[in-house]
């Protein structure tokens, strides 16, 4: 079985990160160009660990995708990153401190003005949804790590258990 390593780092079979950019399914040429060398896997334990590493990498990509991260607000599908949510919370606090009653957010790249109490509730719901999806991912990681055979790893479905996307 082909395996690629760069120092002590083993290619997870799904992506590599180069200069902060994630390259999904890199070619053998791309791997070699970025310092990965081909090595042979020898033991059953290594094969099992490789399978787990691949499954965990697939989970990582899935848990950060629009399959998980997204909500619909007034018919517009979008997502707010943790930094965007934090920034909007600061903006709400500032607007409230100045006695303003509304705030304008960019939702799905469209300006949308809503009253401050509604904005607080929307952000709170998005944050709690994000918290819930994070906990599902944590549980999947623990379950994958605990698996004891390559067959179990291959059969494990990490797409289950995530909450329904928000409809706001």
N, C-alpha and C positions, 0 to 999 in steps of 0.2 A: 504494500500500500504506500502510495506517495505521500510524503509529509514534508512540509517546509518549515525551516527554523531560521530565525535571525537572532544569533546569540542564544539566550535562554528562552526567547519568545517563540512559541509554536503558532504557526498560521492556523486560525480556527476553522478554516474551510469555507468561510462566508465572506469576510472582508478583512482589509488591512487599513490602517490609518497612516497617511503620509502627509506631514505638514498640516495636521488638523483637518484633512479631507479624508472622508471614508470612501474607499474604493471597494465596491461590492463585486464579488466574483471576479477577482483579478486573474488575468491569464498567467501562465507559467512565466512568460516573458516579463510581465509586470512585477511578479514576485521576485524574480532574480534581479531585475533592475533596481529593486528597493532593498537589496541586501539579504534576501531569503535564499537559503540553500536547501536543496533536496536531500532528505535523509530517509532511511528506511525504518519503519516501525517494526519492532521486534516482539514485544510481549503482549499478552492478552490484556494486561492492566493498562498498557499504553494505548491499545486500540480502544478500550472502553473509555479511557480519559479523553481520547481524541473525539470519540462520538459525543461525549458529554460537552466538550468544548464547542463542537460544531452546533449542537442543539442549543446551548446557552447563547452562542452568537446569533443564531436564528431568532431566538427569543428576544434578544436585545434589539435587533432590527425591527421585529414585529411590534414590540412594546413602545417603540418610538415612532411608529408609522401612523398614518391617518386611519388605519384599521382600528386603532385604539384611541388615539389623540384627536378628538374632534367633537364638535357640538354644533347644533343648529340654533341660530337666534334669528327670529323673525324671518325664517325661510332662507337664511344665509348660512352655509356650512363653513366653519373655520376652526381655528385652534389658537389659544393664547399660551405662549411659553411661560415658564415660571417667572422669567424676568419681565415679560409683558404684564403678567398679573400683578407683580409687585409694583411696577411702574404705574399701572392704573390705580392701584390702591393708594399710592402716594398722591396721585392727581386728585382722587376723590377727597382725601383728607385736606388737601390744599383748597379745593373748591369749597368744601364745607366750612373751612376756617374763614374763608372770605365771604361767607354768607350766600354763596351761589346755590341755586336749587337744581341746576342741570349740569350735565357733563357730556362731552362728545368723545366717543370712542371710535376707533377704526375697527369695524367688524367686516371680515372678508374684504378688506381694502376699500370699504365704503364708510364714510363718516356717518355716525348714528348718534343722535342726541337723546339722552334719557334722563329721567329724574335721578337724583343721587341715591335715595333709598333703594330704588330698583337696581341701580348699578351695583350697589353693595351686595344685594342678594344674588345677582347674576354672578358676580365674581366669587362669592362664597360657594355657590353651587358648582362652579367650574373647579374651584380649588378642591372641594370635597370629592368631586368626580375624579380629579387627578390623583388625590390621595388613595382612593379606592382602587384605581387601576394600578398604581404603584404597588399596593399590597398584594394584588393578584400576581403581579410579576415576581415579587419577592417569594411568594409561595411556590410559584412554578420553578424558580431557580433552586429552591431548597429541594423540591421533589425531583428535579432532574439530577441534582448532585447525589441524591440518595439511591438512584437506580443502580441495579447491580449487573445488568447485562446490556449488550449492544442492542439486542432485540427490543428490550424495554425502552431504551433511549429512542430508538427509531420509531416506535409506536406511540411515544408520548405526544399528546396533543396539547400544546401550550396556548392554543387560541381560545380555549374554553375558560369560562369563569369570569370573564370581564363584564362589567356592568353595561347595561344599555346606554348608548350615547345620549347625551342630554338634548332635549328639545325645549328650548327656552323661548 
